[in-house]
Amino acid sequence: MSLLQFDRVSLDEATATLRQEVREFIEDNRRHLPRPNSDFATGHDPEFSAKLGAKRWIGLTWPSEFGGSERSFFERYVVTEEILAAGAPVCAHWIADRQSGPLLLRFGSQAQKEAYLPGITRGESFFSIGMSEPDTGSDLASVRTTAVREGDAYRINGTKIWTTDAHRNHYIICLVRTDAPSEDRHAGLSQIVVDLRQDGAQVRPIANMAGGEDFNEVVFDDVLVPLDRIVGEPGNGWQQVTSELGYERSGPERFLSSFRVFVELIRTLEDPTQTPHAHQNAAVGRIASHIMTMRRMSISVAGMLEQGKEVAQEAALVKELGNSFEKVLPEIARLAAPDRAPELFRRTFEETLLLSPSFTLRGGTREILRGVIARGLGLR
């Protein structure tokens, strides 16, 4: 039985059928999972992304005219959950599918939709997010990167940081100031598409403790970008960014990043020659109950998205609770594992431990998220 089946959330027959189809797809493509890792930012495999695109599992909820499948948010949730639980390499297309595409669908021009969305759904076009900056972090209203109009172009100057996979991806959608700062900190912001391979941006990978280079610093030094790359109306960037973050913060990736450690702990404790101790059973129960709770919350947000609702506060709550939990999970598992744990458990645990500092950084720091939640509750 799959570990995800312990939480019997009732979904319809279509999603049940789709879930089985995804599991069979994963089994048929095991060669793409030599070292499974459920952290969505770790595996960059364009061939695997293209295979998902061929199955029409990228852009699942999007209109068919742009290559989408016009399926429900629940069906998208099932595909996302199964792929993450299996530890498949999804980083290449992840951001484009999760939020860049939905942003363009909602605010982009018809020409932008036609130019970018079909490539995303085929698993061939990859996007990064250009929000955070040095010394500003998750305080997006204080961004200082500017885009000044010059004739039929914008001249961009500034720096973005913690930009996932910018050294591999094709495009980045940047939050920039198109007007001078004013008393309204949220005014004068816009979003613009930059071609990372053609427009002259400098991309500098940042090494992490695990030896990878998923994060990057992106420097714009007089980078010229055509006017038609502005997404939506100039000055509407704050509204667009906050709607985009609802997609970024609410999915199962916000509590499944360390899931493979739980998988390997279960395998370790399934040794038929050993009887689990009470503290080991308690640890498994603690982890399982957290996952069940977070899963129900995340599915609830998927339902709200299906209804077209704004989910800023709910998504922030999912991310804050989920990220806090997925950083604690490896420690719970370590204390429950036997002294001579199998090599696969140790390797999975060590890799997740090295990656875990980024879990609460990406998508908004805990302080920013708590501010969003407090405002939603009327506490500030």
Backbone torsions as a table, in degrees:
resi	resn	phi	psi	omega
1	MET	NA	136.8	177.0
2	SER	-65.8	144.8	177.4
3	LEU	-62.2	-23.5	-180.0
4	LEU	-78.0	-6.9	-178.5
5	GLN	-87.1	-4.9	179.9
6	PHE	-71.3	-18.9	178.8
7	ASP	-105.1	103.4	-172.7
8	ARG	-85.2	64.9	172.6
9	VAL	-72.4	126.8	-174.0
10	SER	-84.0	112.5	173.8
11	LEU	-114.9	167.7	-172.5
12	ASP	-76.9	176.7	-174.9
13	GLU	-63.4	-35.7	-179.1
14	ALA	-62.1	-41.2	-179.9
15	THR	-71.4	-33.6	177.4
16	ALA	-64.3	-42.6	177.7
17	THR	-64.2	-43.3	179.8
18	LEU	-63.4	-40.4	179.7
19	ARG	-57.7	-45.0	179.7
20	GLN	-65.6	-37.4	178.7
21	GLU	-63.7	-40.6	179.0
22	VAL	-65.5	-40.9	179.5
23	ARG	-62.5	-39.9	178.1
24	GLU	-67.3	-37.9	177.2
25	PHE	-61.5	-43.8	179.0
26	ILE	-60.8	-44.1	179.8
27	GLU	-62.8	-37.6	-179.5
28	ASP	-72.7	-14.5	-176.0
29	ASN	-122.6	33.5	-178.2
30	ARG	-60.5	-23.7	-178.9
31	ARG	-64.9	-19.9	177.1
32	HIS	-83.4	-1.6	-177.0
33	LEU	-123.2	56.6	-178.8
34	PRO	-63.9	-33.0	176.9
35	ARG	-135.2	84.4	-176.0
36	PRO	-55.9	136.8	176.9
37	ASN	-147.3	122.6	-175.6
38	SER	-82.9	2.8	172.8
39	ASP	-76.2	114.9	-172.1
40	PHE	-61.4	-18.2	-175.2
41	ALA	-92.4	5.7	-171.4
42	THR	-99.4	-30.7	-172.4
43	GLY	-109.8	109.3	-179.7
44	HIS	-105.1	102.6	-174.3
45	ASP	-136.0	89.7	-178.0
46	PRO	-57.3	-32.3	179.5
47	GLU	-65.9	-42.1	177.9
48	PHE	-65.4	-40.7	177.7
49	SER	-60.6	-40.8	178.8
50	ALA	-64.5	-34.8	177.3
51	LYS	-67.3	-39.1	175.1
52	LEU	-64.2	-39.0	177.3
53	GLY	-62.4	-39.6	178.9
54	ALA	-64.8	-28.1	176.3
55	LYS	-81.7	-4.3	-177.2
56	ARG	63.9	38.2	178.8
57	TRP	-104.9	9.4	169.7
58	ILE	-112.2	134.2	-173.5
59	GLY	69.8	36.7	-174.3
60	LEU	-56.4	-37.1	-175.7
61	THR	-93.2	-0.8	-172.2
62	TRP	-82.2	161.5	177.8
63	PRO	-62.7	146.5	-178.1
64	SER	-65.4	-25.9	-178.5
65	GLU	-63.3	-19.5	177.8
66	PHE	-109.8	14.5	178.3
67	GLY	96.6	0.5	-179.8
68	GLY	-77.1	172.3	-176.7
69	SER	-106.6	-5.9	178.0
70	GLU	54.8	40.4	177.9
71	ARG	-101.8	175.9	-172.3
72	SER	-82.6	164.7	175.3
73	PHE	-66.2	-28.6	176.5
74	PHE	-66.7	-41.0	177.6
75	GLU	-65.4	-39.5	176.1
76	ARG	-63.2	-38.4	179.2
77	TYR	-60.6	-43.3	-178.8
78	VAL	-61.9	-45.9	179.3
79	VAL	-61.8	-46.0	-179.5
80	THR	-60.2	-47.6	-177.5
81	GLU	-62.0	-45.9	-177.9
82	GLU	-66.3	-40.2	-178.4
83	ILE	-68.3	-41.4	178.1
84	LEU	-66.9	-44.1	-179.3
85	ALA	-60.6	-33.8	179.0
86	ALA	-76.2	-16.0	-178.4
87	GLY	78.6	31.7	-177.2
88	ALA	-75.7	154.5	-178.2
89	PRO	-82.6	98.6	-172.3
90	VAL	-114.8	0.8	-170.4
91	CYS	-59.8	-34.1	-173.9
92	ALA	-56.9	-49.5	-175.3
93	HIS	-98.8	-2.1	-165.3
94	TRP	-59.0	-53.7	-175.2
95	ILE	-68.6	-37.9	178.3
96	ALA	-61.8	-41.3	-179.3
97	ASP	-73.4	-43.2	-172.5
98	ARG	-73.0	-42.9	-172.8
99	GLN	-139.9	-33.4	-179.3
100	SER	-65.0	-43.7	177.9
101	GLY	-62.8	-51.4	177.0
102	PRO	-57.9	-36.0	176.6
103	LEU	-61.6	-46.7	179.9
104	LEU	-66.3	-36.4	177.6
105	LEU	-62.0	-39.5	-175.3
106	ARG	-82.6	-39.7	-172.0
107	PHE	-118.6	-16.1	-175.0
108	GLY	-73.0	160.4	175.3
109	SER	-74.7	165.4	177.4
110	GLN	-60.3	-39.6	179.8
111	ALA	-64.3	-39.5	178.1
112	GLN	-65.9	-42.0	178.5
113	LYS	-60.6	-44.5	-178.9
114	GLU	-68.8	-30.3	-177.2
115	ALA	-78.0	-36.8	-169.8
116	TYR	-109.1	-35.9	-169.7
117	LEU	-68.5	-42.9	-179.7
118	PRO	-58.3	-38.8	178.3
119	GLY	-65.3	-34.8	177.3
120	ILE	-65.3	-47.4	-176.6
121	THR	-65.8	-25.9	176.9
122	ARG	-80.8	-5.7	-177.4
123	GLY	73.2	32.7	-176.0
124	GLU	-119.2	-15.6	-174.5
125	SER	-122.3	122.7	-171.3
126	PHE	-117.8	140.2	-175.0
127	PHE	-121.4	151.1	170.0
128	SER	-117.0	167.5	179.7
129	ILE	-109.2	128.0	178.1
130	GLY	-110.7	77.7	180.0
131	MET	-112.4	-66.6	-173.8
132	SER	-63.1	149.9	177.8
133	GLU	-134.8	159.8	174.7
134	PRO	-57.6	134.9	177.4
135	ASP	72.3	3.2	176.2
136	THR	-120.6	-29.7	177.9
137	GLY	56.5	-124.9	-176.7
138	SER	-89.9	2.0	177.7
139	ASP	-82.5	79.6	-171.0
140	LEU	-64.4	-25.7	-179.3
141	ALA	-67.2	-15.4	-177.8
142	SER	-100.3	13.4	-179.3
143	VAL	-60.8	145.8	-175.1
144	ARG	-117.8	-5.3	176.6
145	THR	-64.3	129.6	-175.3
146	THR	-111.5	151.1	172.1
147	ALA	-131.2	105.4	-175.6
148	VAL	-102.3	128.3	-178.0
149	ARG	-71.9	132.6	175.2
150	GLU	-135.7	98.3	-178.5
151	GLY	63.6	-119.2	-177.3
152	ASP	-99.5	25.3	-179.0
153	ALA	-146.3	168.3	170.8
154	TYR	-114.6	136.4	176.1
155	ARG	-100.8	118.1	-173.8
156	ILE	-104.6	132.8	175.0
157	ASN	-136.8	134.4	179.9
158	GLY	148.0	-172.9	-177.1
159	THR	-139.1	137.1	172.0
160	LYS	-114.3	149.8	-177.5
161	ILE	-138.5	165.0	-175.0
162	TRP	58.9	36.4	-175.0
163	THR	-90.6	104.2	-173.5
164	THR	-63.3	126.3	172.4
165	ASP	58.1	25.0	177.3
166	ALA	-61.9	-26.1	-179.8
167	HIS	-75.5	-10.4	179.1
168	ARG	-114.8	-25.8	-170.1
169	ASN	-83.3	168.4	-175.7
170	HIS	-91.1	-37.0	-174.4
171	TYR	-135.3	160.5	171.9
172	ILE	-137.8	134.8	174.6
173	ILE	-99.9	112.9	-172.4
174	CYS	-102.0	141.5	169.3
175	LEU	-89.6	121.5	-174.7
176	VAL	-134.7	162.9	173.3
177	ARG	-94.8	118.0	175.3
178	THR	-100.2	-8.3	174.0
179	ASP	-132.5	156.5	179.9
180	ALA	-64.0	148.9	177.9
181	PRO	-58.0	147.1	179.5
182	SER	-137.0	-172.7	178.3
183	GLU	-62.4	-31.8	175.2
184	ASP	-85.0	101.7	-174.5
185	ARG	-63.4	-21.9	-176.0
186	HIS	-91.2	-5.6	-179.1
187	ALA	-86.0	157.3	173.7
188	GLY	78.6	11.6	178.4
189	LEU	-98.3	145.6	178.4
190	SER	-141.4	167.1	174.7
191	GLN	-118.8	140.7	-176.4
192	ILE	-142.0	142.0	179.5
193	VAL	-88.8	126.5	177.5
194	VAL	-117.2	133.5	175.8
195	ASP	-82.3	112.0	-174.4
196	LEU	-69.6	-16.8	-176.8
197	ARG	-103.9	-13.0	-173.3
198	GLN	-122.7	-25.4	-169.1
199	ASP	-89.6	-9.0	174.9
200	GLY	99.3	9.2	175.3
201	ALA	-67.8	143.5	178.2
202	GLN	-96.5	124.2	-177.2
203	VAL	-112.1	124.7	-177.3
204	ARG	-124.0	107.6	-179.6
205	PRO	-62.5	147.8	178.4
206	ILE	-115.9	117.6	-179.0
207	ALA	-71.0	141.1	175.7
208	ASN	-107.6	177.0	-175.6
209	MET	-65.7	-23.4	-179.3
210	ALA	-84.2	-0.5	178.6
211	GLY	91.3	2.4	179.3
212	GLY	-93.1	174.4	178.1
213	GLU	-134.5	58.1	-178.3
214	ASP	-76.6	-39.1	178.9
215	PHE	-83.2	155.7	179.9
216	ASN	-145.8	156.6	166.0
217	GLU	-103.0	131.3	-179.6
218	VAL	-119.2	120.4	-176.1
219	VAL	-108.9	130.4	177.6
220	PHE	-111.3	112.1	-179.1
221	ASP	-119.4	94.2	-177.4
222	ASP	55.8	44.6	177.9
223	VAL	-80.9	123.0	-179.3
224	LEU	-95.3	129.8	-178.8
225	VAL	-132.1	133.8	-178.7
226	PRO	-57.5	151.5	-179.8
227	LEU	-56.7	-34.4	-174.3
228	ASP	-74.3	4.4	176.0
229	ARG	-88.7	-10.1	176.1
230	ILE	-64.3	131.9	178.8
231	VAL	-94.1	122.0	-178.9
232	GLY	73.5	-158.0	-179.2
233	GLU	-86.6	136.3	174.0
234	PRO	-55.4	134.8	-178.6
235	GLY	92.7	-7.8	-178.8
236	ASN	-97.1	13.3	-172.6
237	GLY	-60.6	-37.3	-177.7
238	TRP	-63.5	-46.6	178.4
239	GLN	-60.4	-40.6	-178.3
240	GLN	-67.7	-42.9	-178.7
241	VAL	-64.5	-44.4	-178.4
242	THR	-65.0	-34.1	176.6
243	SER	-70.8	-35.2	179.5
244	GLU	-65.7	-37.1	-177.7
245	LEU	-66.5	-22.5	175.5
246	GLY	-61.6	-37.3	177.0
247	TYR	-72.1	-37.9	-174.0
248	GLU	-70.7	-32.3	-167.8
249	ARG	-100.3	-6.1	-167.4
250	SER	-109.9	-7.2	-173.0
251	GLY	-81.1	173.8	-178.5
252	PRO	-65.3	-16.4	176.1
253	GLU	-63.7	-15.9	-178.4
254	ARG	-83.1	-3.6	173.5
255	PHE	-139.9	3.2	-178.8
256	LEU	-109.5	4.9	-175.2
257	SER	-59.9	-32.2	179.6
258	SER	-105.8	18.8	-175.1
259	PHE	-60.0	-34.3	-177.0
260	ARG	-65.1	-25.5	175.1
261	VAL	-64.8	-40.0	177.4
262	PHE	-64.5	-42.4	178.5
263	VAL	-57.4	-48.3	-177.8
264	GLU	-70.5	-30.3	174.7
265	LEU	-64.1	-45.0	178.2
266	ILE	-59.0	-44.6	179.7
267	ARG	-62.7	-38.3	179.1
268	THR	-64.3	-41.4	-176.9
269	LEU	-81.3	-7.1	178.8
270	GLU	-84.3	4.7	178.9
271	ASP	-55.3	114.8	-175.5
272	PRO	-65.7	-14.7	-179.3
273	THR	-88.3	-5.1	-176.9
274	GLN	-124.6	144.9	173.8
275	THR	-103.5	122.4	-178.5
276	PRO	-59.2	142.6	175.8
277	HIS	-76.7	165.2	-178.5
278	ALA	-60.1	-40.6	-178.2
279	HIS	-67.9	-28.6	177.2
280	GLN	-71.7	-42.9	175.8
281	ASN	-61.2	-40.1	179.8
282	ALA	-64.4	-39.0	179.5
283	ALA	-64.8	-43.6	177.8
284	VAL	-61.2	-43.6	178.6
285	GLY	-63.2	-39.5	179.4
286	ARG	-63.8	-47.0	179.6
287	ILE	-63.4	-46.0	-177.9
288	ALA	-61.3	-41.7	-178.3
289	SER	-66.0	-38.2	176.5
290	HIS	-62.6	-46.9	-178.8
291	ILE	-62.7	-41.8	179.2
292	MET	-61.4	-42.4	-179.9
293	THR	-65.6	-48.3	-179.6
294	MET	-63.7	-37.3	-179.6
295	ARG	-63.2	-43.2	178.8
296	ARG	-64.8	-39.5	177.7
297	MET	-63.9	-44.6	-178.5
298	SER	-65.7	-40.4	177.2
299	ILE	-64.6	-35.6	177.0
300	SER	-61.7	-40.8	177.7
301	VAL	-66.1	-37.2	176.1
302	ALA	-59.2	-39.0	177.2
303	GLY	-64.7	-38.3	177.6
304	MET	-66.4	-40.1	176.2
305	LEU	-63.4	-38.3	177.4
306	GLU	-59.0	-33.6	-179.9
307	GLN	-87.9	1.6	177.8
308	GLY	77.8	20.8	-177.5
309	LYS	-85.4	156.7	172.2
310	GLU	-78.6	137.0	-172.7
311	VAL	-130.1	26.4	-174.1
312	ALA	-56.2	-49.8	-177.3
313	GLN	-69.8	-43.3	-179.2
314	GLU	-64.2	-40.9	179.2
315	ALA	-65.5	-40.4	178.0
316	ALA	-61.8	-37.9	179.5
317	LEU	-66.2	-42.4	177.8
318	VAL	-60.4	-46.0	-178.1
319	LYS	-66.9	-44.3	-178.8
320	GLU	-61.3	-49.2	-179.8
321	LEU	-69.4	-41.7	-177.9
322	GLY	-65.1	-46.5	-179.8
323	ASN	-65.7	-36.9	177.6
324	SER	-62.6	-42.4	-179.5
325	PHE	-67.5	-45.1	-174.3
326	GLU	-71.0	-14.2	171.6
327	LYS	-83.7	-27.6	179.3
328	VAL	-81.8	-31.0	-175.1
329	LEU	-51.1	-48.9	-178.6
330	PRO	-59.3	-35.5	-179.7
331	GLU	-70.1	-39.9	175.5
332	ILE	-59.9	-43.9	-179.2
333	ALA	-65.7	-40.0	-179.7
334	ARG	-60.8	-43.4	-178.8
335	LEU	-69.6	-24.9	-179.0
336	ALA	-90.1	-20.9	-176.3
337	ALA	-70.8	147.6	176.6
338	PRO	-64.8	159.4	-177.6
339	ASP	-57.9	-37.6	179.0
340	ARG	-106.6	67.6	-179.4
341	ALA	-70.6	150.0	179.0
342	PRO	-59.1	155.8	-178.3
343	GLU	-58.0	-39.7	-177.4
344	LEU	-64.1	-38.7	176.6
345	PHE	-63.5	-46.9	-177.6
346	ARG	-62.0	-42.7	-178.8
347	ARG	-65.6	-43.6	179.5
348	THR	-64.6	-42.6	179.0
349	PHE	-61.9	-47.2	-176.9
350	GLU	-64.3	-41.7	-179.7
351	GLU	-65.0	-43.3	179.8
352	THR	-65.7	-39.5	179.6
353	LEU	-60.6	-39.2	-179.6
354	LEU	-71.9	-29.5	-179.2
355	LEU	-85.3	-21.5	-169.1
356	SER	-61.1	-28.8	178.1
357	PRO	-57.4	-26.5	-179.1
358	SER	-79.0	-16.2	-173.2
359	PHE	-59.8	-42.1	-177.9
360	THR	-89.3	-3.7	178.9
361	LEU	-87.7	-50.2	-174.4
362	ARG	-69.2	139.6	179.0
363	GLY	80.4	7.8	179.8
364	GLY	116.6	128.5	179.8
365	THR	-70.0	165.1	-177.8
366	ARG	-60.7	-38.0	-178.5
367	GLU	-63.7	-43.5	178.6
368	ILE	-65.1	-44.7	-179.0
369	LEU	-60.9	-41.7	179.8
370	ARG	-66.0	-32.3	174.7
371	GLY	-64.7	-42.9	177.5
372	VAL	-61.2	-44.2	180.0
373	ILE	-64.0	-43.3	-179.6
374	ALA	-61.7	-41.7	177.8
375	ARG	-64.3	-39.9	180.0
376	GLY	-64.1	-29.0	178.9
377	LEU	-89.6	0.4	-179.6
378	GLY	74.5	24.3	-176.7
379	LEU	-95.3	-6.2	177.3
380	ARG	-154.6	NA	NA
